[in-house]
Amino acid sequence: MKSINKAYQEGDLARLLEIERIQQVGEVIDLNNEDDLTRKCRTIKQQSQILLTQYENLKLELRLVKNTPEGAMVIDFRKAAKKGIDSMSLMLKTIESQMNVISKIRDFVKDFREQKITIKEFLGGPPTPHSLDEEIMEDILEQMLSELMR
């Protein structure tokens, strides 16, 4: 009964049908009785149709999941892995770089607030050693300014 309840709660029709099949092993079907054969065939056809419907629904769900941002990430991750690219390391390096830029901006604003730099220096922006950091910093500064203007 536990396995039946679990399969039912999970919507696992295939498992329910398997449990039913196991229960019916002891059932004797008279091969000479047309009613028994017809009933058994009808039951098998119904189960087959239910399983086919469940299969089609699962395929549709899978297609829908693949079209989400999360699904796209999984697809991209698998493609990169096939090419031998370590996506996680690349993302980690990008995040670390972005955190470094944000820390520099924070320290730059803190220096201005503590009057360690002049307004002219502040308006000139924080110094950046890398062009990638400059692009990230420009994006972050634009976002910050747009939020301040609201």
N, CA and C of each residue as an Amber inpcrd file, in Angstrom:
protein
   450
   0.8290000  -1.1960000   0.0000000   0.0000000   0.0000000   0.0000000
   0.8730000   1.2600000   0.0000000   2.0150000   1.2130000   0.6960000
   2.8900000   2.3840000   0.7440000   3.3840000   2.7400000  -0.6530000
   3.7840000   1.7180000  -1.4050000   4.2920000   1.9910000  -2.7490000
   3.1760000   2.4940000  -3.6650000   1.9660000   2.0220000  -3.4600000
   0.8240000   2.5160000  -4.2490000   0.5680000   3.9770000  -3.9180000
   0.5400000   4.3170000  -2.6270000   0.3120000   5.7100000  -2.2150000
   1.4070000   6.6330000  -2.7320000   2.6510000   6.1760000  -2.6310000
   3.7760000   6.9930000  -3.1040000   3.6760000   7.2310000  -4.6110000
   3.4070000   6.1590000  -5.3600000   3.2860000   6.2930000  -6.8210000
   2.1220000   7.2040000  -7.1760000   1.0310000   7.0870000  -6.4430000
  -0.1420000   7.9330000  -6.7040000   0.1770000   9.4010000  -6.4270000
   0.8230000   9.6800000  -5.2940000   1.1660000  11.0660000  -4.9340000
   2.1410000  11.6840000  -5.9310000   3.0360000  10.8820000  -6.4730000
   4.0200000  11.3740000  -7.4330000   3.4770000  11.3970000  -8.8550000
   2.2690000  10.8860000  -9.0310000   1.6850000  10.8470000 -10.3750000
   2.4020000   9.8710000 -11.2870000   2.9960000   8.8310000 -10.7060000
   3.7760000   7.8520000 -11.4610000   2.8540000   6.7360000 -11.9370000
   2.2140000   6.9920000 -13.0480000   1.2460000   6.0370000 -13.5810000
   1.9220000   4.7270000 -13.9870000   3.1120000   4.8190000 -14.5090000
   3.8230000   3.6090000 -14.9250000   4.0420000   2.6850000 -13.7230000
   4.4110000   3.2540000 -12.5880000   4.6200000   2.4420000 -11.3750000
   3.2990000   1.8410000 -10.9130000   2.2140000   2.6140000 -10.9480000
   0.9040000   2.0900000 -10.5640000   0.5010000   0.9130000 -11.4530000
   0.7350000   1.0560000 -12.7360000   0.3950000  -0.0350000 -13.6580000
   1.2640000  -1.2620000 -13.4010000   2.5270000  -1.0350000 -13.0610000
   3.4120000  -2.1520000 -12.7450000   2.9270000  -2.8840000 -11.4960000
   2.5110000  -2.1230000 -10.4880000   1.9750000  -2.7400000  -9.2630000
   0.7230000  -3.5430000  -9.5960000  -0.1290000  -2.9710000 -10.4370000
  -1.3420000  -3.6870000 -10.8390000  -0.9900000  -4.9650000 -11.5930000
  -0.0080000  -4.8960000 -12.4670000   0.4010000  -6.0640000 -13.2350000
   0.9080000  -7.1640000 -12.3060000   1.6880000  -6.7630000 -11.3110000
   2.2070000  -7.7470000 -10.3530000   1.0520000  -8.4160000  -9.6040000
   0.0510000  -7.6250000  -9.2480000  -1.1110000  -8.1690000  -8.5370000
  -1.9030000  -9.1320000  -9.4180000  -1.8860000  -8.8870000 -10.7110000
  -2.6910000  -9.7010000 -11.6240000  -1.9650000 -10.9600000 -12.0990000
  -0.7250000 -11.1560000 -11.6630000   0.0350000 -12.3260000 -12.0940000
  -0.7070000 -13.6070000 -11.7310000  -1.3160000 -13.6010000 -10.5670000
  -2.0350000 -14.7890000 -10.1280000  -3.3830000 -14.9720000 -10.8110000
  -3.8390000 -13.9560000 -11.5140000  -5.1460000 -14.0240000 -12.1880000
  -5.0740000 -15.0150000 -13.3520000  -6.0350000 -15.8840000 -13.3990000
  -6.0730000 -16.8900000 -14.4610000  -6.9730000 -16.3800000 -15.5810000
  -6.4380000 -16.3920000 -16.8010000  -7.2170000 -15.9540000 -17.9580000
  -7.4840000 -17.1940000 -18.8080000  -8.7200000 -17.4030000 -19.0520000
  -9.1250000 -18.5420000 -19.8800000  -8.9360000 -18.1540000 -21.3410000
  -7.9350000 -18.7380000 -21.9970000  -7.6390000 -18.3960000 -23.3840000
  -8.7640000 -18.8170000 -24.3280000  -9.6060000 -19.7290000 -23.8830000
 -10.7270000 -20.1630000 -24.7160000 -11.9560000 -19.2940000 -24.5050000
 -11.9290000 -18.4450000 -23.4880000 -13.0650000 -17.5760000 -23.1800000
 -12.8330000 -16.2100000 -23.8260000 -13.6620000 -15.9010000 -24.8030000
 -13.5000000 -14.6690000 -25.5630000 -13.7140000 -13.4330000 -24.6900000
 -14.5950000 -13.4950000 -23.7200000 -14.8570000 -12.3510000 -22.8350000
 -13.6220000 -11.9990000 -22.0070000 -12.9330000 -13.0240000 -21.4750000
 -11.7160000 -12.7810000 -20.6930000 -10.6340000 -12.1350000 -21.5560000
 -10.4680000 -12.6730000 -22.7540000  -9.4440000 -12.1300000 -23.6530000
  -9.7810000 -10.7010000 -24.0790000 -11.0360000 -10.4690000 -24.4090000
 -11.4670000  -9.1290000 -24.8290000 -11.2610000  -8.1270000 -23.6920000
 -11.6560000  -8.5340000 -22.4820000 -11.5050000  -7.6500000 -21.3210000
 -10.0250000  -7.3540000 -21.0760000  -9.1770000  -8.3560000 -21.1390000
  -7.7460000  -8.1740000 -20.9130000  -7.1340000  -7.2830000 -22.0000000
  -7.5070000  -7.5010000 -23.2390000  -7.0050000  -6.6620000 -24.3410000
  -7.4480000  -5.2230000 -24.1700000  -8.6930000  -5.0230000 -23.8000000
  -9.2230000  -3.6700000 -23.6040000  -8.4560000  -2.9660000 -22.4730000
  -8.1950000  -3.7060000 -21.4040000  -7.4520000  -3.1380000 -20.2740000
  -6.0420000  -2.7370000 -20.7060000  -5.3950000  -3.6010000 -21.4480000
  -4.0370000  -3.3100000 -21.9150000  -4.0330000  -2.1120000 -22.8610000
  -5.0260000  -2.0240000 -23.7410000  -5.1160000  -0.8750000 -24.6590000
  -5.3320000   0.4170000 -23.8790000  -6.1870000   0.3820000 -22.8590000
  -6.4430000   1.5700000 -22.0480000  -5.1660000   2.0020000 -21.3270000
  -4.4820000   1.0390000 -20.7420000  -3.2410000   1.3570000 -20.0340000
  -2.1950000   1.9170000 -20.9980000  -2.1300000   1.3280000 -22.1660000
  -1.1860000   1.8070000 -23.1720000  -1.5110000   3.2420000 -23.5790000
  -2.7810000   3.5310000 -23.7640000  -3.1980000   4.8920000 -24.1410000
  -2.8890000   5.8860000 -23.0180000  -3.1430000   5.4900000 -21.7790000
  -2.8480000   6.3640000 -20.6390000  -1.3510000   6.6470000 -20.5690000
  -0.5410000   5.6050000 -20.7430000   0.9120000   5.7890000 -20.7140000
   1.3920000   6.6680000 -21.8650000   0.7990000   6.4770000 -23.0270000
   1.1680000   7.2990000 -24.1790000   0.8290000   8.7730000 -23.9160000
  -0.3340000   9.0210000 -23.3370000  -0.7320000  10.3900000 -22.9950000
   0.2300000  10.9850000 -21.9730000   0.5680000  10.1830000 -20.9560000
   1.5060000  10.6620000 -19.9400000   2.8700000  10.9610000 -20.5710000
   3.3050000  10.1240000 -21.4710000   4.5850000  10.3280000 -22.1650000
   4.5630000  11.6280000 -22.9650000   3.4900000  11.8600000 -23.6970000
   3.3730000  13.0860000 -24.4950000   3.3580000  14.3170000 -23.5880000
   2.6730000  14.2240000 -22.4540000   2.6460000  15.3410000 -21.5050000
   4.0330000  15.6190000 -20.9380000   4.7720000  14.5490000 -20.6550000
   6.1300000  14.7300000 -20.1450000   7.0460000  15.3580000 -21.1920000
   6.8950000  14.9460000 -22.4510000   7.6860000  15.5570000 -23.5240000
   7.3630000  17.0480000 -23.6400000   6.0780000  17.3990000 -23.5330000
   5.6690000  18.8010000 -23.5990000   6.2540000  19.5840000 -22.4250000
   6.1760000  19.0130000 -21.2290000   6.7580000  19.6730000 -20.0500000
   8.2500000  19.8990000 -20.2390000   8.9320000  18.8990000 -20.7800000
  10.3740000  19.0240000 -21.0110000  10.6680000  20.1530000 -21.9910000
   9.8880000  20.2350000 -23.0750000  10.0810000  21.3220000 -24.0430000
   9.8480000  22.6740000 -23.3840000   8.8240000  22.7710000 -22.5390000
   8.5350000  24.0320000 -21.8630000   9.6590000  24.4130000 -20.9060000
  10.1970000  23.4260000 -20.1990000  11.2850000  23.7000000 -19.2600000
  12.5390000  24.1390000 -20.0080000  12.7850000  23.5290000 -21.1590000
  13.9620000  23.9110000 -21.9440000  13.8710000  25.3540000 -22.4220000
  12.6610000  25.8860000 -22.5590000  12.4780000  27.2520000 -23.0480000
  12.5040000  28.2900000 -21.9350000  12.8100000  27.8950000 -20.7050000
  12.9520000  28.8470000 -19.6140000  14.4090000  29.2990000 -19.5380000
  14.6810000  30.3820000 -18.8320000  16.0800000  30.8070000 -18.6680000
  16.9370000  29.7240000 -18.0010000  16.3490000  29.0140000 -17.0480000
  17.0920000  27.9510000 -16.3790000  17.4130000  26.8250000 -17.3550000
  16.4350000  26.4900000 -18.1960000  16.6470000  25.4490000 -19.1980000
  17.7260000  25.8360000 -20.1880000  17.7220000  27.1000000 -20.5830000
  18.7530000  27.5890000 -21.5040000  20.1370000  27.4990000 -20.8600000
  20.1980000  27.7820000 -19.5510000  21.4830000  27.6780000 -18.8510000
  21.9840000  26.2420000 -18.8640000  21.0920000  25.3050000 -18.6250000
  21.4930000  23.8890000 -18.6230000  21.9870000  23.4810000 -19.9990000
  21.2690000  23.9010000 -21.0350000  21.6720000  23.5720000 -22.4080000
  23.0500000  24.1660000 -22.7120000  23.2440000  25.4430000 -22.3620000
  24.5360000  26.0920000 -22.5940000  25.6500000  25.4080000 -21.8010000
  25.3440000  25.0300000 -20.5540000  26.3390000  24.3550000 -19.7180000
  26.7600000  23.0390000 -20.3560000  25.7930000  22.2760000 -20.8510000
  26.1090000  20.9860000 -21.4760000  26.9130000  21.1700000 -22.7570000
  26.5620000  22.1930000 -23.5580000  27.3210000  22.4560000 -24.7850000
  28.7670000  22.8110000 -24.4530000  28.9410000  23.6660000 -23.4430000
  30.2850000  24.0730000 -23.0480000  31.0740000  22.8760000 -22.5240000
  30.4200000  22.0210000 -21.7430000  31.0990000  20.8470000 -21.1950000
  31.5640000  19.9260000 -22.3220000  30.7480000  19.7870000 -23.3730000
  31.1370000  18.9410000 -24.5050000  32.3770000  19.4970000 -25.2050000
  32.5140000  20.8240000 -25.1770000  33.6650000  21.4600000 -25.8150000
  34.8620000  21.5440000 -24.8740000  34.7090000  21.0260000 -23.6610000
  35.7980000  21.0400000 -22.6950000  35.9470000  22.3590000 -21.9650000
  34.9070000  23.1760000 -21.9740000  34.9500000  24.4810000 -21.3060000
  34.3810000  24.3300000 -19.9050000  35.1000000  24.8540000 -18.9210000
  34.6310000  24.8130000 -17.5340000  33.8200000  26.0790000 -17.2610000
  32.5210000  25.9890000 -17.4680000  31.6240000  27.1360000 -17.3330000
  31.6400000  27.7110000 -15.9280000  31.6830000  26.8390000 -14.9450000
  31.6490000  27.3000000 -13.5550000  32.8700000  28.1590000 -13.2390000
  34.0280000  27.7440000 -13.7060000  35.2440000  28.5340000 -13.4600000
  35.1510000  29.8930000 -14.1430000  34.6360000  29.9060000 -15.3720000
  34.4830000  31.1720000 -16.0860000  33.5150000  32.1040000 -15.3620000
  32.3860000  31.5410000 -14.9150000  31.4170000  32.3740000 -14.1890000
  32.0060000  32.8810000 -12.8820000  32.7430000  32.0120000 -12.1930000
  33.3650000  32.4100000 -10.9330000  34.3600000  33.5440000 -11.1450000
  35.1710000  33.4380000 -12.2050000  36.1310000  34.5060000 -12.5050000
  35.4050000  35.8120000 -12.8340000  34.3160000  35.7210000 -13.5820000
  33.5390000  36.9210000 -13.9270000  32.9550000  37.5550000 -12.6790000
  32.4010000  36.7360000 -11.8140000  31.8060000  37.2660000 -10.5800000
  32.8700000  37.8850000  -9.6910000  34.0140000  37.2190000  -9.5840000
  35.1050000  37.7800000  -8.7780000  35.5590000  39.1210000  -9.3430000
  35.6420000  39.2100000 -10.6560000  36.0300000  40.4630000 -11.2960000
  35.0010000  41.5590000 -11.0150000  33.7280000  41.1970000 -11.1070000
  32.6740000  42.1770000 -10.8260000  32.6980000  42.6030000  -9.3610000
  32.9460000  41.6600000  -8.4740000  33.0350000  42.0110000  -7.0460000
  34.2230000  42.9380000  -6.7920000  35.3190000  42.7000000  -7.4920000
  36.4900000  43.5460000  -7.3530000  36.1690000  44.9830000  -7.7810000
  35.4610000  45.1000000  -8.9030000  35.0860000  46.4310000  -9.3960000
  34.1430000  47.1100000  -8.4120000  33.1700000  46.3780000  -7.9110000
  32.2170000  46.9560000  -6.9580000  32.9310000  47.3880000  -5.6830000
  33.8960000  46.5960000  -5.2250000  34.6770000  46.9560000  -4.0420000
  35.4550000  48.2460000  -4.2820000  36.0200000  48.3850000  -5.4890000
  36.7530000  49.6110000  -5.8160000  35.8240000  50.8230000  -5.8110000
  34.6400000  50.6530000  -6.3530000  33.6640000  51.7590000  -6.3610000
  33.2750000  52.1060000  -4.9270000  33.0150000  51.0790000  -4.1260000
  32.6580000  51.3100000  -2.7200000  33.7590000  52.0780000  -2.0000000
  34.9970000  51.6330000  -2.1870000  36.1210000  52.3010000  -1.5190000
  36.2890000  53.7270000  -2.0330000  36.0780000  53.9310000  -3.3230000
  36.1890000  55.2610000  -3.9160000  35.1430000  56.2050000  -3.3260000
  33.8960000  55.7360000  -3.2190000  32.8250000  56.5560000  -2.6410000
  33.1030000  56.8070000  -1.1590000  33.6030000  55.7880000  -0.4800000
  33.9410000  55.9260000   0.9500000  35.0270000  56.9940000   1.1390000
  36.0350000  56.9690000   0.2570000  37.1010000  57.9830000   0.3310000
  36.5290000  59.3820000   0.1310000  35.5680000  59.5100000  -0.7850000
  34.9630000  60.8270000  -1.0090000  34.1530000  61.2530000   0.2080000
  33.3760000  60.3210000   0.7500000  32.5520000  60.6310000   1.9170000
  33.4230000  61.0400000   3.1010000  34.5660000  60.4070000   3.2480000
  35.4830000  60.7250000   4.3410000  36.4220000  61.8920000   3.9820000
  36.1430000  62.5230000   2.8430000  36.8790000  63.6980000   2.3610000
  38.3640000  63.4220000   2.1580000  38.6660000  62.2190000   1.7080000
  40.0450000  61.8600000   1.3990000  40.3970000  62.2520000  -0.0360000
  39.3520000  62.4850000  -0.8670000  39.5750000  62.9450000  -2.2350000
  38.6730000  64.1440000  -2.4810000  39.0460000  64.9450000  -3.4660000
  38.2640000  66.1520000  -3.7820000  37.0890000  65.7920000  -4.6790000
  36.1910000  66.7590000  -4.8190000  35.0400000  66.5330000  -5.7010000
  35.5020000  66.3830000  -7.1460000  36.5590000  67.0900000  -7.5090000
  37.0950000  66.9790000  -8.8620000  37.5990000  65.5540000  -9.1160000
  38.3140000  65.0000000  -8.1420000  38.7900000  63.6200000  -8.2740000
  37.6190000  62.6390000  -8.3150000  36.6060000  62.9580000  -7.4940000
  35.4300000  62.0850000  -7.4510000  34.7170000  62.0840000  -8.7970000
  34.5530000  63.2550000  -9.3910000  33.8790000  63.3550000 -10.6780000
  34.7000000  62.6960000 -11.7880000  36.0060000  62.5820000 -11.5960000
  36.8690000  61.9140000 -12.5720000  36.6900000  60.4030000 -12.5520000
  36.1200000  59.8980000 -11.4760000  35.8650000  58.4630000 -11.3750000
  37.0300000  57.7130000 -10.7860000  36.7600000  56.5140000 -10.3530000
  37.8320000  55.7160000  -9.7380000  38.8200000  55.1950000 -10.7850000
  40.0790000  55.0660000 -10.3970000  41.0730000  54.5230000 -11.3350000
  40.8590000  53.0170000 -11.5300000  41.0240000  52.5600000 -12.7730000
  40.8720000  51.1250000 -13.0600000  42.0740000  50.6450000 -13.8620000
  42.6390000  49.5060000 -13.4730000  43.8090000  48.9970000 -14.1910000
  43.4710000  48.1840000 -15.4420000  42.2610000  47.6320000 -15.5450000
  41.9280000  46.7530000 -16.6660000  40.7680000  47.3210000 -17.4700000
  40.8080000  47.0910000 -18.7740000  39.7290000  47.5730000 -19.6350000
  38.4220000  46.8430000 -19.3440000  38.4990000  45.5510000 -18.9860000
  37.2940000  44.8070000 -18.6380000  36.6620000  45.4170000 -17.3900000
  37.5260000  45.7410000 -16.4210000  37.0240000  46.3800000 -15.2120000
  36.3800000  47.7210000 -15.5420000  36.9410000  48.4510000 -16.5090000
  36.3680000  49.7420000 -16.8990000  34.9620000  49.5650000 -17.4470000
  34.7760000  48.5720000 -18.2960000  33.4500000  48.3270000 -18.8580000
  32.4610000  47.9810000 -17.7670000  32.8700000  47.0950000 -16.8630000
  31.9950000  46.6990000 -15.7670000  31.7030000  47.9040000 -14.8820000
  32.7530000  48.6780000 -14.5970000  32.5800000  49.8330000 -13.7290000
  31.6520000  50.8650000 -14.3740000  31.7990000  51.0820000 -15.6630000
  30.9170000  52.0190000 -16.3610000  29.4620000  51.5680000 -16.2660000
  29.2380000  50.2900000 -16.4630000  27.8700000  49.7580000 -16.3520000
  27.3170000  49.9650000 -14.9470000  28.1350000  49.6560000 -13.9500000
  27.6900000  49.7920000 -12.5590000  27.4360000  51.2530000 -12.2250000
  28.3580000  52.1300000 -12.6600000  28.1720000  53.5580000 -12.3900000
  26.9230000  54.1000000 -13.0780000  26.6720000  53.6720000 -14.2990000
  25.4500000  54.0960000 -15.0020000  24.2070000  53.6350000 -14.2540000
  24.2360000  52.3980000 -13.7670000  23.0910000  51.8990000 -12.9990000
  22.9030000  52.6990000 -11.7220000  24.0230000  52.9960000 -11.0570000
  23.9320000  53.7590000  -9.8060000  23.3850000  55.1600000 -10.0600000
  23.8850000  55.8050000 -11.1170000  23.4190000  57.1560000 -11.4360000
  21.9470000  57.1610000 -11.8250000  21.5260000  56.1720000 -12.5930000
  20.1190000  56.1250000 -12.9830000  19.2230000  55.9080000 -11.7650000
  19.7140000  55.1360000 -10.7750000  18.9280000  54.9350000  -9.5630000
  18.8880000  56.2170000  -8.7330000  19.9840000  56.9610000  -8.7410000
  20.0220000  58.2270000  -7.9960000  19.0970000  59.2840000  -8.6190000
  18.9540000  59.2300000  -9.9360000  18.1300000  60.2180000 -10.6400000
  16.6240000  59.9710000 -10.4800000  16.2550000  58.8100000 -10.0190000
  14.8230000  58.5010000  -9.8750000  14.1740000  59.2860000  -8.7980000
